[in-house]
Amino acid sequence: MFNPRNGLYVFIAVVALAIVACQPKEGPVEKAGKAVDNAAQKAGDQIEKAGDKIKDAVDDAKK
C-alpha cells in the first residue's frame, strides 16, 4: 500500500542525498583560506597565553 507520508519521507531522503552529493569540492583558494584561519587562530591563542603570563608576572611583582 502506498501511504502519502511514506512518499514524503522518500522525497525528503532523495532531496537530502542530492544536496549532499552535489556539494562542490574545495578548491585551492578555500583550502588556503582555511589554513590562514587556522594560523590566525593559533597565533591568537599564543598571544593570549603570552598576555596571561605577562599579567601573572606583573601580579607577582606587585606582591
PyMOL Python script that loads the backbone (N, CA, C, O; Angstrom):
from pymol import cmd

cmd.read_pdbstr("""\
ATOM      1  N   MET A   1       0.829  -1.190   0.000  1.00  0.00           N
ATOM      2  CA  MET A   1       0.000   0.000   0.000  1.00  0.00           C
ATOM      3  C   MET A   1       0.870   1.249   0.000  1.00  0.00           C
ATOM      4  O   MET A   1       1.912   1.312   0.653  1.00  0.00           O
ATOM      5  N   PHE A   2       0.419   2.211  -0.733  1.00  0.00           N
ATOM      6  CA  PHE A   2       1.137   3.479  -0.790  1.00  0.00           C
ATOM      7  C   PHE A   2       0.526   4.422   0.226  1.00  0.00           C
ATOM      8  O   PHE A   2      -0.674   4.695   0.197  1.00  0.00           O
ATOM      9  N   ASN A   3       1.337   4.901   1.093  1.00  0.00           N
ATOM     10  CA  ASN A   3       0.916   5.869   2.089  1.00  0.00           C
ATOM     11  C   ASN A   3       1.563   7.204   1.702  1.00  0.00           C
ATOM     12  O   ASN A   3       2.778   7.251   1.512  1.00  0.00           O
ATOM     13  N   PRO A   4       0.795   8.280   1.582  1.00  0.00           N
ATOM     14  CA  PRO A   4       1.385   9.571   1.192  1.00  0.00           C
ATOM     15  C   PRO A   4       2.525  10.009   2.110  1.00  0.00           C
ATOM     16  O   PRO A   4       3.455  10.687   1.674  1.00  0.00           O
ATOM     17  N   ARG A   5       2.449   9.626   3.349  1.00  0.00           N
ATOM     18  CA  ARG A   5       3.510  10.001   4.297  1.00  0.00           C
ATOM     19  C   ARG A   5       4.820   9.305   3.927  1.00  0.00           C
ATOM     20  O   ARG A   5       5.892   9.901   4.035  1.00  0.00           O
ATOM     21  N   ASN A   6       4.737   8.044   3.490  1.00  0.00           N
ATOM     22  CA  ASN A   6       5.950   7.331   3.062  1.00  0.00           C
ATOM     23  C   ASN A   6       6.553   8.002   1.828  1.00  0.00           C
ATOM     24  O   ASN A   6       7.774   8.093   1.703  1.00  0.00           O
ATOM     25  N   GLY A   7       5.714   8.461   0.936  1.00  0.00           N
ATOM     26  CA  GLY A   7       6.194   9.164  -0.247  1.00  0.00           C
ATOM     27  C   GLY A   7       6.934  10.431   0.127  1.00  0.00           C
ATOM     28  O   GLY A   7       7.946  10.771  -0.486  1.00  0.00           O
ATOM     29  N   LEU A   8       6.436  11.124   1.123  1.00  0.00           N
ATOM     30  CA  LEU A   8       7.095  12.341   1.595  1.00  0.00           C
ATOM     31  C   LEU A   8       8.470  12.021   2.167  1.00  0.00           C
ATOM     32  O   LEU A   8       9.434  12.744   1.913  1.00  0.00           O
ATOM     33  N   TYR A   9       8.563  10.946   2.934  1.00  0.00           N
ATOM     34  CA  TYR A   9       9.845  10.549   3.510  1.00  0.00           C
ATOM     35  C   TYR A   9      10.846  10.194   2.420  1.00  0.00           C
ATOM     36  O   TYR A   9      12.015  10.569   2.504  1.00  0.00           O
ATOM     37  N   VAL A  10      10.396   9.477   1.403  1.00  0.00           N
ATOM     38  CA  VAL A  10      11.271   9.117   0.303  1.00  0.00           C
ATOM     39  C   VAL A  10      11.726  10.378  -0.433  1.00  0.00           C
ATOM     40  O   VAL A  10      12.898  10.495  -0.790  1.00  0.00           O
ATOM     41  N   PHE A  11      10.824  11.306  -0.657  1.00  0.00           N
ATOM     42  CA  PHE A  11      11.165  12.552  -1.334  1.00  0.00           C
ATOM     43  C   PHE A  11      12.206  13.332  -0.542  1.00  0.00           C
ATOM     44  O   PHE A  11      13.180  13.820  -1.114  1.00  0.00           O
ATOM     45  N   ILE A  12      12.011  13.454   0.757  1.00  0.00           N
ATOM     46  CA  ILE A  12      12.964  14.181   1.606  1.00  0.00           C
ATOM     47  C   ILE A  12      14.325  13.499   1.572  1.00  0.00           C
ATOM     48  O   ILE A  12      15.349  14.179   1.502  1.00  0.00           O
ATOM     49  N   ALA A  13      14.357  12.173   1.619  1.00  0.00           N
ATOM     50  CA  ALA A  13      15.617  11.447   1.592  1.00  0.00           C
ATOM     51  C   ALA A  13      16.342  11.661   0.263  1.00  0.00           C
ATOM     52  O   ALA A  13      17.559  11.845   0.241  1.00  0.00           O
ATOM     53  N   VAL A  14      15.597  11.638  -0.841  1.00  0.00           N
ATOM     54  CA  VAL A  14      16.209  11.832  -2.156  1.00  0.00           C
ATOM     55  C   VAL A  14      16.766  13.247  -2.286  1.00  0.00           C
ATOM     56  O   VAL A  14      17.864  13.433  -2.809  1.00  0.00           O
ATOM     57  N   VAL A  15      16.020  14.240  -1.818  1.00  0.00           N
ATOM     58  CA  VAL A  15      16.480  15.626  -1.891  1.00  0.00           C
ATOM     59  C   VAL A  15      17.727  15.815  -1.026  1.00  0.00           C
ATOM     60  O   VAL A  15      18.681  16.469  -1.448  1.00  0.00           O
ATOM     61  N   ALA A  16      17.724  15.252   0.167  1.00  0.00           N
ATOM     62  CA  ALA A  16      18.891  15.380   1.048  1.00  0.00           C
ATOM     63  C   ALA A  16      20.116  14.722   0.423  1.00  0.00           C
ATOM     64  O   ALA A  16      21.214  15.274   0.476  1.00  0.00           O
ATOM     65  N   LEU A  17      19.934  13.560  -0.161  1.00  0.00           N
ATOM     66  CA  LEU A  17      21.042  12.873  -0.811  1.00  0.00           C
ATOM     67  C   LEU A  17      21.562  13.680  -1.993  1.00  0.00           C
ATOM     68  O   LEU A  17      22.772  13.766  -2.203  1.00  0.00           O
ATOM     69  N   ALA A  18      20.667  14.264  -2.755  1.00  0.00           N
ATOM     70  CA  ALA A  18      21.072  15.072  -3.910  1.00  0.00           C
ATOM     71  C   ALA A  18      21.858  16.302  -3.465  1.00  0.00           C
ATOM     72  O   ALA A  18      22.842  16.674  -4.104  1.00  0.00           O
ATOM     73  N   ILE A  19      21.437  16.923  -2.393  1.00  0.00           N
ATOM     74  CA  ILE A  19      22.136  18.115  -1.902  1.00  0.00           C
ATOM     75  C   ILE A  19      23.541  17.753  -1.433  1.00  0.00           C
ATOM     76  O   ILE A  19      24.501  18.464  -1.727  1.00  0.00           O
ATOM     77  N   VAL A  20      23.657  16.654  -0.711  1.00  0.00           N
ATOM     78  CA  VAL A  20      24.962  16.237  -0.202  1.00  0.00           C
ATOM     79  C   VAL A  20      25.868  15.813  -1.353  1.00  0.00           C
ATOM     80  O   VAL A  20      27.056  16.134  -1.359  1.00  0.00           O
ATOM     81  N   ALA A  21      25.321  15.104  -2.315  1.00  0.00           N
ATOM     82  CA  ALA A  21      26.128  14.597  -3.425  1.00  0.00           C
ATOM     83  C   ALA A  21      26.583  15.712  -4.359  1.00  0.00           C
ATOM     84  O   ALA A  21      27.594  15.556  -5.045  1.00  0.00           O
ATOM     85  N   CYS A  22      25.878  16.811  -4.403  1.00  0.00           N
ATOM     86  CA  CYS A  22      26.186  17.877  -5.352  1.00  0.00           C
ATOM     87  C   CYS A  22      27.059  18.982  -4.770  1.00  0.00           C
ATOM     88  O   CYS A  22      27.274  20.003  -5.423  1.00  0.00           O
ATOM     89  N   GLN A  23      27.561  18.797  -3.566  1.00  0.00           N
ATOM     90  CA  GLN A  23      28.408  19.816  -2.972  1.00  0.00           C
ATOM     91  C   GLN A  23      29.711  19.896  -3.760  1.00  0.00           C
ATOM     92  O   GLN A  23      30.335  18.869  -4.025  1.00  0.00           O
ATOM     93  N   PRO A  24      30.127  21.099  -4.138  1.00  0.00           N
ATOM     94  CA  PRO A  24      31.377  21.227  -4.889  1.00  0.00           C
ATOM     95  C   PRO A  24      32.581  20.898  -4.014  1.00  0.00           C
ATOM     96  O   PRO A  24      32.562  21.106  -2.801  1.00  0.00           O
ATOM     97  N   LYS A  25      33.603  20.394  -4.636  1.00  0.00           N
ATOM     98  CA  LYS A  25      34.844  20.098  -3.913  1.00  0.00           C
ATOM     99  C   LYS A  25      35.503  21.406  -3.523  1.00  0.00           C
ATOM    100  O   LYS A  25      35.304  22.437  -4.166  1.00  0.00           O
ATOM    101  N   GLU A  26      36.292  21.349  -2.458  1.00  0.00           N
ATOM    102  CA  GLU A  26      37.023  22.538  -2.031  1.00  0.00           C
ATOM    103  C   GLU A  26      38.135  22.834  -3.020  1.00  0.00           C
ATOM    104  O   GLU A  26      38.897  21.949  -3.407  1.00  0.00           O
ATOM    105  N   GLY A  27      38.212  24.061  -3.412  1.00  0.00           N
ATOM    106  CA  GLY A  27      39.274  24.473  -4.318  1.00  0.00           C
ATOM    107  C   GLY A  27      40.502  24.909  -3.542  1.00  0.00           C
ATOM    108  O   GLY A  27      40.481  24.950  -2.312  1.00  0.00           O
ATOM    109  N   PRO A  28      41.563  25.230  -4.246  1.00  0.00           N
ATOM    110  CA  PRO A  28      42.804  25.620  -3.574  1.00  0.00           C
ATOM    111  C   PRO A  28      42.665  26.917  -2.780  1.00  0.00           C
ATOM    112  O   PRO A  28      43.321  27.091  -1.754  1.00  0.00           O
ATOM    113  N   VAL A  29      41.817  27.823  -3.250  1.00  0.00           N
ATOM    114  CA  VAL A  29      41.638  29.090  -2.529  1.00  0.00           C
ATOM    115  C   VAL A  29      40.926  28.848  -1.204  1.00  0.00           C
ATOM    116  O   VAL A  29      41.276  29.443  -0.185  1.00  0.00           O
ATOM    117  N   GLU A  30      39.918  27.963  -1.223  1.00  0.00           N
ATOM    118  CA  GLU A  30      39.209  27.669   0.019  1.00  0.00           C
ATOM    119  C   GLU A  30      40.116  26.957   1.015  1.00  0.00           C
ATOM    120  O   GLU A  30      40.059  27.225   2.215  1.00  0.00           O
ATOM    121  N   LYS A  31      40.955  26.047   0.513  1.00  0.00           N
ATOM    122  CA  LYS A  31      41.904  25.360   1.397  1.00  0.00           C
ATOM    123  C   LYS A  31      42.894  26.353   1.993  1.00  0.00           C
ATOM    124  O   LYS A  31      43.216  26.283   3.179  1.00  0.00           O
ATOM    125  N   ALA A  32      43.373  27.275   1.169  1.00  0.00           N
ATOM    126  CA  ALA A  32      44.311  28.286   1.660  1.00  0.00           C
ATOM    127  C   ALA A  32      43.630  29.178   2.688  1.00  0.00           C
ATOM    128  O   ALA A  32      44.238  29.546   3.693  1.00  0.00           O
ATOM    129  N   GLY A  33      42.380  29.523   2.442  1.00  0.00           N
ATOM    130  CA  GLY A  33      41.635  30.347   3.397  1.00  0.00           C
ATOM    131  C   GLY A  33      41.486  29.664   4.742  1.00  0.00           C
ATOM    132  O   GLY A  33      41.621  30.296   5.789  1.00  0.00           O
ATOM    133  N   LYS A  34      41.207  28.370   4.706  1.00  0.00           N
ATOM    134  CA  LYS A  34      41.091  27.624   5.966  1.00  0.00           C
ATOM    135  C   LYS A  34      42.436  27.568   6.684  1.00  0.00           C
ATOM    136  O   LYS A  34      42.495  27.664   7.910  1.00  0.00           O
ATOM    137  N   ALA A  35      43.513  27.412   5.919  1.00  0.00           N
ATOM    138  CA  ALA A  35      44.843  27.376   6.528  1.00  0.00           C
ATOM    139  C   ALA A  35      45.166  28.715   7.189  1.00  0.00           C
ATOM    140  O   ALA A  35      45.733  28.754   8.280  1.00  0.00           O
ATOM    141  N   VAL A  36      44.806  29.805   6.525  1.00  0.00           N
ATOM    142  CA  VAL A  36      45.041  31.137   7.098  1.00  0.00           C
ATOM    143  C   VAL A  36      44.211  31.312   8.368  1.00  0.00           C
ATOM    144  O   VAL A  36      44.701  31.840   9.366  1.00  0.00           O
ATOM    145  N   ASP A  37      42.955  30.868   8.330  1.00  0.00           N
ATOM    146  CA  ASP A  37      42.097  30.963   9.513  1.00  0.00           C
ATOM    147  C   ASP A  37      42.692  30.187  10.681  1.00  0.00           C
ATOM    148  O   ASP A  37      42.722  30.676  11.810  1.00  0.00           O
ATOM    149  N   ASN A  38      43.166  28.975  10.401  1.00  0.00           N
ATOM    150  CA  ASN A  38      43.756  28.162  11.465  1.00  0.00           C
ATOM    151  C   ASN A  38      45.026  28.809  12.021  1.00  0.00           C
ATOM    152  O   ASN A  38      45.252  28.803  13.231  1.00  0.00           O
ATOM    153  N   ALA A  39      45.841  29.360  11.141  1.00  0.00           N
ATOM    154  CA  ALA A  39      47.078  30.019  11.589  1.00  0.00           C
ATOM    155  C   ALA A  39      46.762  31.232  12.446  1.00  0.00           C
ATOM    156  O   ALA A  39      47.414  31.470  13.462  1.00  0.00           O
ATOM    157  N   ALA A  40      45.764  31.995  12.037  1.00  0.00           N
ATOM    158  CA  ALA A  40      45.382  33.180  12.813  1.00  0.00           C
ATOM    159  C   ALA A  40      44.838  32.772  14.177  1.00  0.00           C
ATOM    160  O   ALA A  40      45.112  33.429  15.181  1.00  0.00           O
ATOM    161  N   GLN A  41      44.077  31.704  14.211  1.00  0.00           N
ATOM    162  CA  GLN A  41      43.534  31.216  15.492  1.00  0.00           C
ATOM    163  C   GLN A  41      44.657  30.785  16.424  1.00  0.00           C
ATOM    164  O   GLN A  41      44.659  31.124  17.607  1.00  0.00           O
ATOM    165  N   LYS A  42      45.612  30.033  15.881  1.00  0.00           N
ATOM    166  CA  LYS A  42      46.741  29.579  16.703  1.00  0.00           C
ATOM    167  C   LYS A  42      47.577  30.754  17.195  1.00  0.00           C
ATOM    168  O   LYS A  42      48.019  30.769  18.344  1.00  0.00           O
ATOM    169  N   ALA A  43      47.795  31.735  16.326  1.00  0.00           N
ATOM    170  CA  ALA A  43      48.566  32.917  16.726  1.00  0.00           C
ATOM    171  C   ALA A  43      47.831  33.676  17.829  1.00  0.00           C
ATOM    172  O   ALA A  43      48.444  34.137  18.791  1.00  0.00           O
ATOM    173  N   GLY A  44      46.527  33.799  17.681  1.00  0.00           N
ATOM    174  CA  GLY A  44      45.734  34.473  18.706  1.00  0.00           C
ATOM    175  C   GLY A  44      45.807  33.759  20.046  1.00  0.00           C
ATOM    176  O   GLY A  44      45.892  34.393  21.098  1.00  0.00           O
ATOM    177  N   ASP A  45      45.774  32.432  19.997  1.00  0.00           N
ATOM    178  CA  ASP A  45      45.883  31.656  21.235  1.00  0.00           C
ATOM    179  C   ASP A  45      47.236  31.874  21.902  1.00  0.00           C
ATOM    180  O   ASP A  45      47.318  32.002  23.123  1.00  0.00           O
ATOM    181  N   GLN A  46      48.299  31.915  21.096  1.00  0.00           N
ATOM    182  CA  GLN A  46      49.635  32.127  21.653  1.00  0.00           C
ATOM    183  C   GLN A  46      49.772  33.527  22.245  1.00  0.00           C
ATOM    184  O   GLN A  46      50.385  33.707  23.298  1.00  0.00           O
ATOM    185  N   ILE A  47      49.206  34.503  21.570  1.00  0.00           N
ATOM    186  CA  ILE A  47      49.256  35.874  22.086  1.00  0.00           C
ATOM    187  C   ILE A  47      48.487  35.973  23.402  1.00  0.00           C
ATOM    188  O   ILE A  47      48.914  36.660  24.330  1.00  0.00           O
ATOM    189  N   GLU A  48      47.363  35.286  23.472  1.00  0.00           N
ATOM    190  CA  GLU A  48      46.579  35.300  24.709  1.00  0.00           C
ATOM    191  C   GLU A  48      47.357  34.649  25.852  1.00  0.00           C
ATOM    192  O   GLU A  48      47.342  35.145  26.979  1.00  0.00           O
ATOM    193  N   LYS A  49      48.035  33.537  25.560  1.00  0.00           N
ATOM    194  CA  LYS A  49      48.847  32.880  26.584  1.00  0.00           C
ATOM    195  C   LYS A  49      49.970  33.795  27.058  1.00  0.00           C
ATOM    196  O   LYS A  49      50.254  33.879  28.253  1.00  0.00           O
ATOM    197  N   ALA A  50      50.607  34.484  26.104  1.00  0.00           N
ATOM    198  CA  ALA A  50      51.684  35.396  26.458  1.00  0.00           C
ATOM    199  C   ALA A  50      51.158  36.531  27.328  1.00  0.00           C
ATOM    200  O   ALA A  50      51.805  36.934  28.294  1.00  0.00           O
ATOM    201  N   GLY A  51      49.987  37.042  26.981  1.00  0.00           N
ATOM    202  CA  GLY A  51      49.376  38.105  27.785  1.00  0.00           C
ATOM    203  C   GLY A  51      49.075  37.639  29.197  1.00  0.00           C
ATOM    204  O   GLY A  51      49.260  38.389  30.156  1.00  0.00           O
ATOM    205  N   ASP A  52      48.613  36.407  29.327  1.00  0.00           N
ATOM    206  CA  ASP A  52      48.336  35.861  30.656  1.00  0.00           C
ATOM    207  C   ASP A  52      49.618  35.732  31.471  1.00  0.00           C
ATOM    208  O   ASP A  52      49.633  36.017  32.669  1.00  0.00           O
ATOM    209  N   LYS A  53      50.692  35.299  30.816  1.00  0.00           N
ATOM    210  CA  LYS A  53      51.972  35.174  31.524  1.00  0.00           C
ATOM    211  C   LYS A  53      52.486  36.536  31.975  1.00  0.00           C
ATOM    212  O   LYS A  53      53.010  36.668  33.081  1.00  0.00           O
ATOM    213  N   ILE A  54      52.339  37.543  31.127  1.00  0.00           N
ATOM    214  CA  ILE A  54      52.769  38.897  31.491  1.00  0.00           C
ATOM    215  C   ILE A  54      51.953  39.408  32.669  1.00  0.00           C
ATOM    216  O   ILE A  54      52.492  40.004  33.602  1.00  0.00           O
ATOM    217  N   LYS A  55      50.652  39.169  32.615  1.00  0.00           N
ATOM    218  CA  LYS A  55      49.779  39.615  33.711  1.00  0.00           C
ATOM    219  C   LYS A  55      50.175  38.930  35.011  1.00  0.00           C
ATOM    220  O   LYS A  55      50.236  39.571  36.060  1.00  0.00           O
ATOM    221  N   ASP A  56      50.447  37.618  34.943  1.00  0.00           N
ATOM    222  CA  ASP A  56      50.861  36.891  36.140  1.00  0.00           C
ATOM    223  C   ASP A  56      52.183  37.428  36.678  1.00  0.00           C
ATOM    224  O   ASP A  56      52.361  37.546  37.890  1.00  0.00           O
ATOM    225  N   ALA A  57      53.106  37.751  35.783  1.00  0.00           N
ATOM    226  CA  ALA A  57      54.395  38.286  36.214  1.00  0.00           C
ATOM    227  C   ALA A  57      54.224  39.641  36.882  1.00  0.00           C
ATOM    228  O   ALA A  57      54.885  39.925  37.881  1.00  0.00           O
ATOM    229  N   VAL A  58      53.356  40.472  36.350  1.00  0.00           N
ATOM    230  CA  VAL A  58      53.109  41.786  36.954  1.00  0.00           C
ATOM    231  C   VAL A  58      52.458  41.613  38.315  1.00  0.00           C
ATOM    232  O   VAL A  58      52.821  42.297  39.273  1.00  0.00           O
ATOM    233  N   ASP A  59      51.507  40.709  38.402  1.00  0.00           N
ATOM    234  CA  ASP A  59      50.848  40.454  39.690  1.00  0.00           C
ATOM    235  C   ASP A  59      51.837  39.946  40.724  1.00  0.00           C
ATOM    236  O   ASP A  59      51.780  40.334  41.891  1.00  0.00           O
ATOM    237  N   ASP A  60      52.754  39.065  40.290  1.00  0.00           N
ATOM    238  CA  ASP A  60      53.770  38.563  41.231  1.00  0.00           C
ATOM    239  C   ASP A  60      54.730  39.664  41.641  1.00  0.00           C
ATOM    240  O   ASP A  60      55.189  39.675  42.784  1.00  0.00           O
ATOM    241  N   ALA A  61      55.048  40.588  40.749  1.00  0.00           N
ATOM    242  CA  ALA A  61      55.969  41.676  41.041  1.00  0.00           C
ATOM    243  C   ALA A  61      55.343  42.661  42.038  1.00  0.00           C
ATOM    244  O   ALA A  61      56.058  43.306  42.805  1.00  0.00           O
ATOM    245  N   LYS A  62      54.020  42.775  42.025  1.00  0.00           N
ATOM    246  CA  LYS A  62      53.341  43.698  42.932  1.00  0.00           C
ATOM    247  C   LYS A  62      53.338  43.173  44.369  1.00  0.00           C
ATOM    248  O   LYS A  62      53.153  43.946  45.309  1.00  0.00           O
ATOM    249  N   LYS A  63      53.539  41.888  44.542  1.00  0.00           N
ATOM    250  CA  LYS A  63      53.470  41.301  45.889  1.00  0.00           C
ATOM    251  C   LYS A  63      54.697  41.597  46.699  1.00  0.00           C
ATOM    252  O   LYS A  63      54.793  41.174  47.852  1.00  0.00           O
TER     253      LYS A  63
END
""", "prot")
cmd.dss("prot")
cmd.show_as("cartoon", "prot")
cmd.util.cbc("prot")
cmd.orient("prot")
